[in-house]
Amino acid sequence: MTRYHNVDGNKIPFTAEEESLRDLEEQQAAEAVALYNAKQYARDRQNEYPAIGDQLDALFHAGVFPDDMAAQIQAVKDKYPKS
């Protein structure tokens, strides 16, 4: 299908090179939309997860961190206690 430029109200047909370039642009745009749509689950999950700080604090309190990491975290908690 021939595409046109609108120049001062006149329809000027695309050259073969312009057609090829527009086809490539449309293909790239469609791929970008498909990639964006394929990641919808990640955007949906992001709104539902607890804040990362809350997740890490829960892991700390559950004793999941290695001893050296737990010691570093505890040192910060001790330095800046809750009021």
C-alpha positions, 0 to 999 in steps of 0.5 A: 500500500502506498503511503504519502507525505502531506506537503502543503495539502498535496499528497506526495508518495513515499519513495521505495526507501521511505517505504522501507524505512517506515516498515522498519519503524513500524516493526520496531514499534510493534516489537517494543509494544509486545515487549512492554506488554509481555512485562505487564505481570511485573508492573502488576506485581510491583504495586502489590509487593511490600516495600523492599525495606519491609521485605529486608527487615522481615528477613533480618528479623527471621534470621535469614542473613549471614552473621556478618550481614546481620551484625552490620544491620544490627550496628546501624539499628543500634546506632539509630534506635527507634524513638 
